[in-house]
Amino acid sequence: MNHDDLNLWSKRAADWASEYHASLRDRPVRAPLVPGAISSQLPPIPPETPEPIETIFADFDRIVPPGITHWQHPRFFAYFPANAAPASMLAEQLANAIAAQGMIWQTSPALTEIEQVMIQWLRQSLGLPEGFTGTIHDSATTATLSAVLTMREQALGFEGNHEGLSGAPVLRLYASAETHSSVDKAARVAGIGQNNLVKIPTDGSLSMKPGALAGAIAADRAAGFLPAGVILCAGGTSVGAFDKIGECIAVAHAAGLPVHVDAAWAGSAMIAPEFRALWAGIEAADSIVFNPHKWLGAQFDCAVQFLRNPTPQVKTLGLRPSYLETAGTEDIVNFNEWTVPLGRRFRALKLWFTLRAYGLEGLRDRIRNHVAWAEEACEALRALPGVRIVTEPRLSLFTFALGDDATTEALLNRINDDGRVYLTQTRHKGAYVIRVQVGQFDCTRDDVQMIAKVVAALM
Ligand SMILES: *Cc1c(COP(=O)(O)O)cnc(C)c1O
């Protein structure tokens, strides 16, 4: 295959894409789960000789779609949707065509400079004060790992990277049990250890108790541990918990600890000023992550980390061997020094296209609709005899259950085998509950109303 073939086949791929998207409402959302059904159709050995692209494309069309859970289906109400707005898909095609690396400014100035401008556009969109800067990571997991590595190095006077941790005091991190498992993973990967991630109790509203945070830090210091930082939750994945951001940051800062806030899915909602009370006090955070690849429609991968002061993170992650030096200019930004990987895709391009193609007003309308429609769906389910709303809507997320765990799980299996909507489960206070998360870019009010219809028909 050469570039002429690419021209032809990328046009065919565009036609395929438009038929695919137009057909989504007629397909079951979740792939039928038959282990091995896809892999058994592929030969176990790689080809020795070239194959025609016609054959490859035909195999793709035959084998792949039946094994896909359709994340761009308008009735995907599971996890949090990973949205891909059409404008974002177009930008990704162009980024693919260029296929440049943005590890340092001179490896493609446009990658770095558009990224810097997009960070500032998003900072203003979310109502964050001037002074925050930031970078784009692949995922919230990587952003949180970067923040935790920085906490570790700050606590150790930036010696951990050189000395290792074996002779160091035992570090401690603090978060509530409502934070995402990426925080647990960061504690593990950073060498701090799962057992040194202290889970602070939450109050009736599922916020970390600020007094309990202060107490845990003081007790750890008295016991000879070295507290390193606090991770707060602004929209938990399970049921949408929000910590009391301002109060918890005040406690952390009074104890001299930096704070990272995980707002991966809910952060996008802050483009609408009426939701900002949920994270009141955010301007004091040291680091914030949110995923435009969730609710803003800039497709995966696109996780934005805002930093009040990038210097500690650059001191932690930045390495500048002589082959990565830039001739002449000292005041340019080399974004690989802000992140874990060296290589960097042109992720800012899809933000530029998406923000312009829909405008903040268009994006706000979508999010406001999703929140309103989730509340309607919650009321429709509450009205069904036998359905219990377990957690009330937090933005566009709520949970419900039937009489006991087994009947709730059986209902969820029937819903997902039916295929008209896709929902997933979580555990809340030990009980099995079904999550409803409205956030798909193309979903309509009718699509959301389908949830209660399907539940009513299948219970
Ligand atoms: C989705 C999510 C994550 C993980 O996001 P990735 O970008 O897939 O790493 C982390 N935290 C919260 C609250 C999330 O909703």
The ligand as an SDF file (V2000), in Angstrom:
LIG
                    3D

 15 15  0  0  0  0  0  0  0  0999 V2000
  -12.6480    8.2220   33.6730 C   0  0  0  0  0  0  0  0  0  0  0  0
  -12.0700    8.6290   34.9700 C   0  0  0  0  0  0  0  0  0  0  0  0
  -10.7100    8.4250   35.2520 C   0  0  0  0  0  0  0  0  0  0  0  0
   -9.7810    7.6670   34.3350 C   0  0  0  0  0  0  0  0  0  0  0  0
   -9.6630    8.2970   33.1250 O   0  0  0  0  0  0  0  0  0  0  0  0
   -8.5790    7.8240   32.0230 P   0  0  0  0  0  0  0  0  0  0  0  0
   -8.4310    9.0550   31.2090 O   0  0  0  0  0  0  0  0  0  0  0  0
   -9.1910    6.6870   31.3150 O   0  0  0  0  0  0  0  0  0  0  0  0
   -7.3430    7.4420   32.7450 O   0  0  0  0  0  0  0  0  0  0  0  0
  -10.2110    8.9050   36.4430 C   0  0  0  0  0  0  0  0  0  0  0  0
  -11.0040    9.5410   37.3330 N   0  0  0  0  0  0  0  0  0  0  0  0
  -12.3260    9.7290   37.1030 C   0  0  0  0  0  0  0  0  0  0  0  0
  -13.1380   10.4490   38.1200 C   0  0  0  0  0  0  0  0  0  0  0  0
  -12.9010    9.2800   35.9110 C   0  0  0  0  0  0  0  0  0  0  0  0
  -14.2090    9.4950   35.6820 O   0  0  0  0  0  0  0  0  0  0  0  0
  1  2  1  0
  2  3  1  0
  2 14  2  0
  3  4  1  0
  3 10  2  0
  4  5  1  0
  5  6  1  0
  6  7  2  0
  6  8  1  0
  6  9  1  0
 10 11  1  0
 11 12  2  0
 12 13  1  0
 12 14  1  0
 14 15  1  0
M  END
$$$$
